[in-house]
């Protein structure tokens, strides 16, 4: 589905849901944004260090059409050059360069007091580089999204509490333009041309609650259904099942709580649970011509993961609505595959299912220069351990260090 088509759907829906002469109103632009520019030093144990940068920012030049109606464009940019590991569904890949553009255009209407509806189009362009010799747009895992979303929100405010409820639906198509072409070198007649492309249908809910005593709680589950466009299931002999295509179901739950321990110290606990069900298997030919050493693994992408991330933040207030912030955090990620078997360093399969563990220690200091400009210093140390020892193509056991320093600006 093209972006132009999605935008046409948005405008058509808007004229039906909001039948009002918006052009008779007094428009008002409200511009908000944020940018972070940091220099980085990153290193991998038994690897090479890298000086780089981490740039993040967004801009939201909203148009207030009337007190209940807003046009909200949002552009987000993330640009990194540092040593980092990103988990893809096939395995964990090391990258040095990462670039993401995200653009949404939404129309929000308060159709009843404290009830809101928002219709949006969205687009994402994600690029990665594994080596400095690659050009942008040539990454194996580059992808782009185009989609639409519909969201409802309800706010409840009393003297002592504030609650926010959200319900959402999103459709998007994700395309990996380079994945098939890179894997199919020497196979011009490969039966699957777009094996990672899929249509996604996302159903979400959210609840947030805050009290006058400073207690905050949130829970945000979503269900994502993936219908792959050109990926068929595998038979046990490695041949394609031409009558059945891949379908995945991802259940994700984010929840957390925060509260003040003292006047200046606040505790945070953020958690995540993910459950991905897939019937797609994996046929490992071991890159040999003989069949006796081949291995078929059913439901190769079937897993669950748990993340727990506690942190403490110390706030020291200054004059002029400025404050110094120091945050210390720890996170632990456990990923459990139901059928994927761990391998030895030589590639021999064991009888144990693969288990991945990741730990991270982090510290962040924010010091105000002005009310909107802050100096930032961040440090993180991440170490990953797994019973998957075969790392010819992907990495499962590593230690990384990252130091960042720079500034952030709100406007």
C-alpha positions in Angstrom: 0.0 0.0 0.0 1.6 3.3 -1.1 2.0 6.3 1.2 -0.2 8.4 -1.2 -3.0 5.9 -0.8 -2.7 5.9 3.0 -2.9 9.7 3.0 -6.0 9.7 0.8 -7.6 7.3 3.3 -6.7 9.6 6.1 -8.2 12.6 4.5 -11.4 10.7 3.5 -11.9 9.4 7.0 -11.3 12.9 8.4 -14.0 14.5 6.3 -16.5 11.9 7.5 -15.5 11.8 11.2 -15.0 15.6 11.5 -17.6 17.3 9.3 -16.8 20.9 10.0 -15.6 23.8 8.0 -12.1 23.9 9.4 -11.0 26.7 7.0 -13.1 29.2 8.8 -11.1 28.9 12.0 -8.1 30.9 13.3 -5.1 28.7 12.9 -2.3 28.6 15.4 1.1 26.9 15.0 2.6 25.2 18.1 6.1 24.1 17.5 7.8 21.7 19.9 11.0 19.7 19.6 14.0 18.1 21.2 17.5 17.3 20.1 20.5 15.4 21.6 23.9 15.6 20.1 26.6 13.4 21.8 30.1 12.3 21.0 30.7 8.6 21.8 33.5 6.2 22.6 32.4 2.6 22.3 34.4 -0.6 22.7 33.9 -4.3 22.5 35.9 -6.7 24.6 38.7 -8.2 22.5 37.7 -5.8 19.7 38.5 -2.4 18.4 37.3 0.9 20.0 35.4 3.4 18.0 35.0 7.2 18.4 31.6 8.2 17.0 28.4 10.1 17.7 24.8 9.6 18.8 22.3 12.1 17.4 18.6 12.0 18.3 15.9 14.5 17.8 12.2 15.2 16.9 10.2 18.1 15.8 6.4 18.5 16.0 5.1 21.7 14.3 1.4 21.2 15.3 -1.4 23.2 13.8 -4.2 24.2 16.2 -7.3 24.5 14.0 -9.7 25.1 16.9 -9.6 24.2 20.7 -10.7 20.6 19.9 -9.0 19.9 16.6 -5.2 19.6 15.9 -3.1 18.6 12.9 0.0 16.9 14.3 3.0 16.1 12.1 5.9 14.5 13.9 9.4 13.8 12.5 12.0 11.8 14.4 15.6 11.2 13.5 18.1 8.8 15.1 21.7 8.6 13.8 24.4 6.6 15.5 28.0 5.6 14.8 29.1 3.3 17.6 29.7 -0.3 18.4 26.4 -1.9 19.1 24.6 -5.2 18.8 21.0 -5.4 17.6 18.8 -8.5 17.9 17.4 -9.7 14.6 15.1 -12.7 14.4 17.9 -14.8 12.8 20.5 -13.8 15.5 22.3 -10.9 17.0 24.2 -8.7 14.5 26.9 -6.1 15.2 26.5 -2.7 13.6 28.6 0.5 13.6 26.2 2.8 11.8 22.5 3.1 12.3 20.0 5.6 10.8 16.3 5.9 11.2 13.7 8.4 9.9 10.2 8.3 11.2 7.4 10.4 10.0 3.8 10.5 11.1 0.9 12.9 10.2 -2.1 12.8 12.5 -5.5 14.5 13.0 -6.7 14.6 16.6 -10.2 15.6 17.6 -11.7 15.9 21.1 -15.2 14.7 20.2 -16.4 14.7 23.8 -15.0 16.3 26.9 -11.8 14.3 27.7 -12.4 11.9 24.8 -10.0 12.0 21.8 -9.8 10.3 18.5 -6.6 10.4 16.3 -6.1 9.1 12.8 -2.6 9.0 11.4 -0.4 7.9 8.5 3.1 6.7 9.3 6.3 5.9 7.5 9.6 4.6 8.7 13.0 4.3 6.9 15.6 2.2 8.7 19.2 1.8 7.5 22.1 -0.1 9.0 25.8 -0.6 8.1 27.9 -3.5 9.3 31.1 -2.1 7.8 32.4 1.3 6.8 32.7 0.0 3.2 29.0 -0.3 2.8 26.9 2.5 1.4 23.6 3.7 3.0 20.7 1.7 1.5 22.7 -1.5 1.0 22.2 -3.0 4.4 20.9 -6.6 4.6 18.4 -5.6 7.3 17.4 -2.2 5.9 13.6 -1.8 6.0 10.8 0.6 5.4 7.3 0.8 6.8 4.1 2.5 5.5 0.8 2.4 7.4 -2.2 4.0 9.1 -3.4 4.0 12.7 -6.5 4.8 14.6 -6.3 5.7 18.3 -8.8 6.6 21.1 -7.9 8.2 24.3 -9.8 9.0 27.5 -8.6 11.1 30.4 -10.0 11.1 33.9 -8.8 13.8 36.3 -9.7 14.3 39.9 -8.1 16.3 42.7 -5.8 13.4 43.7 -5.4 11.2 40.6 -5.0 11.3 36.9 -5.8 8.4 34.6 -5.2 7.9 30.9 -6.7 5.1 28.8 -5.8 4.4 25.2 -7.0 2.0 22.6 -5.3 1.6 19.2 -5.2 -0.2 15.9 -2.4 0.0 13.4 -1.8 -1.5 10.0 1.6 -1.3 8.3 3.5 -3.0 5.6 7.2 -3.7 6.2 9.6 -4.3 3.3 13.2 -5.4 3.3 14.5 -4.3 -0.1 17.9 -5.9 0.1 17.3 -9.1 2.1 16.3 -11.5 -0.7 18.7 -10.1 -3.2 21.8 -10.5 -1.0 20.9 -14.0 0.1 20.1 -15.2 -3.4 23.3 -14.4 -5.1 23.8 -17.1 -7.6 20.1 -18.1 -7.4 18.3 -15.9 -10.0 15.3 -18.2 -10.0 14.8 -18.3 -6.2 11.2 -19.1 -5.5 10.9 -16.6 -2.7 11.6 -13.0 -3.7 10.5 -11.0 -0.6 10.8 -13.5 2.2 11.0 -11.0 5.1 8.3 -8.6 3.9 5.0 -8.7 5.9 1.7 -7.0 6.7 1.4 -6.1 10.3 -1.9 -5.7 12.3 -1.4 -4.2 15.7 -4.0 -4.0 18.5 -3.0 -2.0 21.6 -4.3 -0.9 24.9 -2.8 1.4 27.6 -3.5 2.5 31.1 -1.6 5.1 33.1 -2.3 6.3 36.6 -0.7 9.1 38.6 -1.5 10.2 42.2 -0.8 13.5 44.0 1.6 11.6 46.3 3.9 10.9 43.3 3.0 7.3 42.6 2.8 6.4 38.9 1.9 3.1 37.2 1.4 2.1 33.6 0.5 -1.1 31.7 0.7 -1.2 27.9 0.0 -4.5 26.1 -0.3 -5.0 22.4 -0.9 -7.9 20.0 0.9 -7.9 16.6 -0.2 -10.3 13.8 2.3 -10.7 11.0 1.3 -12.1 7.6 4.3 -12.7 5.5 3.9 -11.9 1.8 6.3 -14.4 0.2 7.6 -16.7 2.9 6.4 -20.3 2.9 6.7 -22.8 5.7 9.4 -25.5 5.4 9.0 -29.3 5.3 11.3 -31.5 7.3 13.4 -32.2 4.2 14.0 -28.5 3.6 11.6 -28.1 0.7 9.0 -25.3 0.7 5.4 -26.0 1.6 3.8 -24.1 -1.3 0.3 -24.2 0.2 1.2 -22.5 3.6 2.8 -19.2 4.2 4.4 -17.9 7.4 2.2 -16.2 10.0 3.6 -15.0 13.3 1.8 -13.8 16.5 3.6 -11.4 18.9 2.2 -10.6 22.3 4.0 -7.8 24.1 3.5 -6.3 27.5 5.2 -3.2 29.0 4.4 -2.3 32.5 6.1 -0.3 35.2 5.8 1.7 38.4 7.6 4.7 39.9 7.4 6.5 43.3 9.4 8.9 45.4 11.7 7.4 48.1 12.6 10.8 49.4 12.0 14.4 48.4 14.9 14.2 45.9 15.2 10.5 45.0 12.7 8.5 42.9 12.6 4.8 42.1 11.6 3.4 38.7 10.8 -0.2 37.7 10.2 -0.9 34.0 9.4 -4.3 32.7 8.6 -6.2 29.5 7.3 -9.6 28.5 7.3 -10.7 24.8 5.9 -14.0 23.4 6.4 -14.7 19.7 4.7 -17.7 18.1 5.8 -18.9 14.7 5.5 -22.2 12.9 8.4 -21.5 10.6 11.2 -24.0 10.9 14.9 -23.8 9.9 16.8 -26.3 7.7 20.5 -26.3 8.3 22.4 -28.0 5.4 25.8 -27.3 7.1 27.0 -26.0 3.7 27.7 -29.5 2.6 26.4 -31.7 -0.2 25.8 -34.7 1.9 22.4 -35.1 3.6 23.3 -37.1 6.7 24.6 -34.1 8.7 21.5 -31.9 7.8 19.4 -30.6 10.7 15.8 -29.5 10.7 14.6 -27.4 13.6 10.8 -26.8 13.9 9.4 -23.5 15.1 12.8 -21.9 14.9 11.4 -18.4 15.7 9.2 -19.4 18.7 10.4 -17.7 21.8 9.6 -15.7 24.9 11.6 -13.0 26.7 11.5 -11.2 30.0 13.1 -7.8 30.8 13.3 -6.1 34.2 14.9 -2.7 34.6 15.1 -0.9 38.0 16.6 2.5 38.4 17.1 5.4 40.8 17.0 9.1 39.9 18.3 11.9 42.1 17.1 15.4 41.4 18.8 18.5 42.8 16.7 21.6 42.1 18.3 24.9 41.1 17.0 28.4 40.6 15.0 29.3 37.5 13.2 26.0 37.2 16.5 24.2 36.5 17.7 20.9 38.0 20.6 18.5 38.1 19.7 14.9 37.4 21.7 11.7 38.2 20.2 8.4 37.2 21.6 4.9 37.9 20.1 1.8 36.3 20.4 -1.9 35.8 18.5 -4.2 33.4 18.3 -7.9 32.9 17.0 -9.6 29.8 16.2 -13.3 29.5 15.3 -14.9 26.2 14.1 -18.5 25.9 13.6 -20.3 22.6 11.2 -23.2 22.7 12.7 -25.3 19.9 15.9 -23.6 18.7 18.8 -25.8 19.8 22.1 -24.4 21.2 25.2 -25.3 19.2 28.8 -25.9 20.2 31.7 -23.7 18.8 32.0 -26.2 15.9 28.3 -26.0 15.0 27.2 -29.3 16.5 23.7 -29.2 17.9 23.0 -30.0 21.5 19.8 -31.3 23.1 19.4 -28.0 25.0 17.2 -25.1 23.9 18.9 -21.9 23.3 18.9 -19.4 26.2 20.2 -15.8 25.9 21.0 -13.5 28.9 21.8 -9.8 28.7 22.8 -7.5 31.6 23.4 -3.8 31.5 24.6 -1.2 34.1 24.0 2.5 33.2 24.6 5.9 34.6 23.4 9.3 33.2 24.1 12.8 34.4 22.2 15.9 33.2 23.5 19.4 34.1 21.5 22.5 33.1 23.3 25.3 31.2 20.0 27.2 30.7 16.4 26.3 31.2 16.2 24.5 27.9 19.9 23.5 27.3 21.5 20.7 29.3 24.9 19.1 29.3 24.7 15.2 29.3 27.2 12.5 30.3 26.2 8.8 30.0 27.9 5.5 30.6 26.8 1.9 30.0 28.3 -1.5 30.2 26.5 -4.4 28.6 27.4 -8.1 28.8 25.6 -10.9 27.1 25.9 -14.6 27.8 24.3 -17.6 25.9 24.6 -21.3 25.6 24.7 -20.7 21.9 28.4 -21.0 21.1 28.3 -21.1 17.3 29.1 -17.5 16.2 30.2 -17.8 12.6 27.4 -15.4 11.5 25.9 -13.9 14.7 27.2 -12.9 18.1 25.6 -14.2 21.4 28.5 -13.7 23.9 30.0 -10.2 24.1 30.9 -7.3 26.4 30.4 -3.7 25.3 31.3 -0.3 26.8 29.8 3.0 25.8 30.6 6.6 27.0 28.7 9.5 25.7 29.0 13.3 26.3 27.2 16.2 24.7 24.1 18.4 25.0 20.3 18.3 24.8 18.0 21.1 23.8 14.3 21.5 24.2 12.4 24.0 22.1 
